[in-house]
Amino acid sequence: MPKLPKAKDPWNVALKFLTFRPRSQDEVRKRLVKDFTIHQVECVITQLIEKGFINDREFCHLWINYRNRHRPSSKRMILSELLSKGINKSLAEELIDNLDDESNAMKASLKVYGRYYKYGYTTFRTKLGNYLIRKGFTYGVSAKVVNTLCQNLSDSVDSDIRSQP
């Protein structure tokens, strides 16, 4: 007699989903609701929280740290991402409160500086400023960082000109 395929277990599905990266409670819930009843999903979510596999606060810390290191964005952009992941607004605001938009804008600018410095002064300013605004930084923060980098760029060009015979 052939073996029947084993029915999916919500616990195993949730654990497999969590192996790829940390997830928020809402992300796990949305994934499990596709295949299981609400009662099964809530039981599994409760167990995952009790065993420490899901922790929204820890998820937020990891998400914010990852974003600051690899893809710096504004507070506003990170808040939007956390809210889209189902994180409570008050928790997300509390955790992003100590972020510094200006330093994140500088980090983001330095990642693309090499792409834009070869253009003329005005094109450099425009391209870099637009890039920072797309990353969610305010005009004020973007302008300040662009001005700082333009000053550094003009200082380096001046020193290159002065050093040539």
PLY file of the C-alpha trace (Angstrom):
ply
format ascii 1.0
element vertex 165
property float x
property float y
property float z
element edge 164
property int vertex1
property int vertex2
end_header
0.00 0.00 0.00
1.49 3.39 -0.99
2.21 5.92 1.70
0.01 8.97 1.73
1.83 12.30 1.79
2.09 13.72 5.29
-0.14 16.70 5.91
1.70 19.98 6.42
2.30 20.86 10.00
1.97 24.61 10.79
4.83 24.41 13.29
7.24 23.00 10.69
6.12 25.49 8.06
6.70 28.35 10.49
10.14 27.08 11.51
11.19 26.68 7.88
9.95 30.22 7.16
12.02 31.54 10.07
15.23 29.83 8.92
15.81 32.25 6.03
15.88 35.42 8.15
14.28 36.78 11.33
10.60 37.60 10.83
8.05 39.73 12.58
5.01 38.18 14.17
2.80 39.62 11.43
4.97 38.20 8.64
4.73 34.70 10.11
0.99 35.10 10.61
0.46 36.18 6.98
2.48 33.23 5.73
0.65 30.65 7.85
-2.85 31.97 7.13
-2.39 30.90 3.52
-2.48 27.21 4.44
-3.96 26.87 7.93
-6.92 27.92 10.04
-6.79 31.02 12.22
-6.92 28.85 15.36
-3.92 26.77 14.24
-2.00 29.91 13.29
-2.60 31.63 16.61
-1.56 28.51 18.55
1.69 28.26 16.59
2.38 32.01 16.93
1.89 31.76 20.70
4.29 28.82 20.90
6.88 30.59 18.75
6.74 33.66 21.00
7.01 31.56 24.18
10.03 29.69 22.82
11.69 32.91 21.67
11.61 32.23 17.93
9.61 35.41 17.32
10.39 38.68 19.05
9.26 41.89 17.36
11.60 44.08 19.41
14.63 41.96 18.50
13.45 41.87 14.87
13.35 45.68 14.83
16.85 45.95 16.26
18.21 43.54 13.66
16.38 45.27 10.80
17.55 48.74 11.83
21.16 47.60 12.31
21.18 45.83 8.95
19.76 48.87 7.17
22.26 51.22 8.81
25.19 49.02 7.86
24.30 47.95 4.32
21.65 50.26 2.89
21.48 53.47 4.94
18.11 55.21 4.74
16.25 57.91 6.60
14.30 57.39 9.81
11.14 57.94 7.83
12.00 55.20 5.30
12.99 52.70 8.00
9.80 53.46 9.94
7.77 52.82 6.81
9.54 49.49 6.24
8.95 48.37 9.83
5.28 49.30 9.63
4.95 47.32 6.41
6.40 44.33 8.27
3.56 44.59 10.80
5.50 46.17 13.65
3.56 48.28 16.14
4.01 51.99 15.33
4.90 52.99 18.89
7.56 50.26 19.12
9.05 51.22 15.75
9.13 54.93 16.63
10.75 54.17 19.98
13.53 52.15 18.37
14.33 54.52 15.49
14.27 57.57 17.74
18.04 57.49 18.33
19.00 57.26 14.64
20.86 60.18 13.12
19.56 61.07 9.66
22.58 63.21 8.84
25.14 60.46 9.49
23.00 57.93 7.60
22.74 60.36 4.68
26.53 60.74 4.70
26.97 56.93 4.71
24.53 56.58 1.82
26.29 59.36 -0.09
29.72 57.83 0.34
28.43 54.57 -1.16
27.55 56.35 -4.43
30.10 59.17 -4.32
32.32 57.42 -6.87
29.45 57.17 -9.32
28.74 60.89 -9.32
32.01 62.75 -8.61
33.20 62.44 -12.22
30.33 64.64 -13.41
30.53 68.40 -13.27
29.83 70.28 -10.08
26.15 71.06 -10.79
25.35 67.58 -12.11
27.08 66.06 -9.08
24.96 68.17 -6.72
21.74 67.34 -8.55
22.34 63.61 -8.86
23.50 63.16 -5.28
20.72 65.33 -3.88
18.07 63.42 -5.81
19.58 60.12 -4.67
19.34 61.16 -1.02
15.77 62.36 -1.41
14.83 59.00 -2.97
16.36 57.37 0.13
13.83 59.31 2.22
16.02 62.09 3.59
14.56 65.56 3.89
15.70 68.35 1.61
17.50 70.05 4.51
19.54 66.98 5.43
20.25 66.20 1.76
21.39 69.74 1.04
23.69 69.79 4.08
25.37 66.50 3.13
25.67 67.48 -0.53
27.23 70.82 0.45
29.73 69.05 2.72
30.74 66.61 -0.01
30.91 69.38 -2.63
33.22 71.33 -0.32
35.43 68.24 0.06
35.36 67.72 -3.70
36.35 71.32 -4.44
39.09 71.20 -1.76
40.58 68.06 -3.32
40.44 69.58 -6.82
42.10 72.76 -5.53
44.85 70.79 -3.83
45.40 68.75 -7.02
45.71 71.95 -9.04
48.10 73.54 -6.51
50.32 70.42 -6.43
50.79 70.34 -10.21
53.87 72.21 -11.57
0 1
1 2
2 3
3 4
4 5
5 6
6 7
7 8
8 9
9 10
10 11
11 12
12 13
13 14
14 15
15 16
16 17
17 18
18 19
19 20
20 21
21 22
22 23
23 24
24 25
25 26
26 27
27 28
28 29
29 30
30 31
31 32
32 33
33 34
34 35
35 36
36 37
37 38
38 39
39 40
40 41
41 42
42 43
43 44
44 45
45 46
46 47
47 48
48 49
49 50
50 51
51 52
52 53
53 54
54 55
55 56
56 57
57 58
58 59
59 60
60 61
61 62
62 63
63 64
64 65
65 66
66 67
67 68
68 69
69 70
70 71
71 72
72 73
73 74
74 75
75 76
76 77
77 78
78 79
79 80
80 81
81 82
82 83
83 84
84 85
85 86
86 87
87 88
88 89
89 90
90 91
91 92
92 93
93 94
94 95
95 96
96 97
97 98
98 99
99 100
100 101
101 102
102 103
103 104
104 105
105 106
106 107
107 108
108 109
109 110
110 111
111 112
112 113
113 114
114 115
115 116
116 117
117 118
118 119
119 120
120 121
121 122
122 123
123 124
124 125
125 126
126 127
127 128
128 129
129 130
130 131
131 132
132 133
133 134
134 135
135 136
136 137
137 138
138 139
139 140
140 141
141 142
142 143
143 144
144 145
145 146
146 147
147 148
148 149
149 150
150 151
151 152
152 153
153 154
154 155
155 156
156 157
157 158
158 159
159 160
160 161
161 162
162 163
163 164
